[in-house]
């Protein structure tokens, strides 16, 4: 059984944490993603996301953990995206979520809709 209070485990945990934090920071830097971003503020329309998807596919293809078949599949996906012109046309910019999801949170429902101690406590 692993002893989480041992000095050896704590030393390894600190090394793992440092490595994990470094890899996480590298990911956010490479993908230009924003940490702790509000999901409701993100735009998911194909017109705004097609370049980001292509960049992520290219970044994935550069990875060391994928084989030749996976690289071929990524190349096929990139070519297909160009052929179908993802993000163009009249519907290319329409993917905005109209409902504000945080209005359906448990706290908001309790404060503004109904109150039941048996359900929320």
Beta strands, then each sheet from edge to edge (+ up, - down):
end
